[in-house]
Amino acid sequence: MSFKEELQKKTQKIEELLGQYLPKEEGFQRTVLEAMNYSVTAGGKRLRPMLMQETYRMFGGGGKVIEPFMVAIEMIHTYSLVHDDLPAMDNDEYRRGRKTTHAVYGEAFGILAGDALLNFAFETAAGAFDMELSERTARAMQILAGKAGIYGMIGGQVVDVESEGQAVSKDKLDFIYRLKTSALIESSMMIGAVLAGASREEIDKIRKVAEDVGVAFQIQDDILDVTSTLEVLGKPINSDDKNHKTTYVTLEGLEKAREDVEQISRRALETLDSLEYQNPFLNDLITMLMTREK
């Protein structure tokens, strides 16, 4: 089976898993449930749950305790996109080739759907305690909460919003990328390692791999924002320029951005290869993500 075929098969399995956990669209609060499900089923690479599952498998994990965390991380990622698209933030009307949540349901339900997805993510992850009440599941929940919060993704988002229209230093841009993008990828891979019983040293190496993956992923996103098209990318191009945002490309130039993606990607794969455990698909997945065209 080729990597592309294997990727499609694994993505489909994750889609099916998400479908098992999404709320039924019923009751007086039905509208927000519809908006939540619209947001989650909009498609996407399902990168974070896949990285979590493949890291779990790499360290020998084979149970179902990973599944609530896989769903939760995708819900957290989705809520962040729903809020990111709002008029007060990036004010985007398209994501993944279709109308954004607030464009379909209105701004109020864009806010509420994001809030609901974040809360439901933790309700879902807490279901892992019914399967296994252990130090591992408790640590996984701590990582999930911490990396999504003020010292993780939200912290990065805050600095990103505050920096709009301002000259941003390389240090501050690196900080934004490490928190806004890398934090959830770190969460994904660290949770996979923790639940599979990896050592502290191994978990730290995985964190470093994930940080590099996140930073390279975001730089590649910046590159695509100026080199791709709406049809290929599935969302508006030049949106960073429209919102007066400093990006890696505007700061370092396109050529340097491409060189740094390659260097950071190579470092991530070298760190991954230094581990005793191997997962060839995970290596291929990371390579694909950092050289993608959409």
Order of alpha helices (4+ residues) and beta strands (2+ residues): alpha-alpha-alpha-alpha-beta-beta-alpha-alpha-alpha-alpha-alpha-alpha-alpha-alpha-alpha-alpha-alpha-alpha-alpha
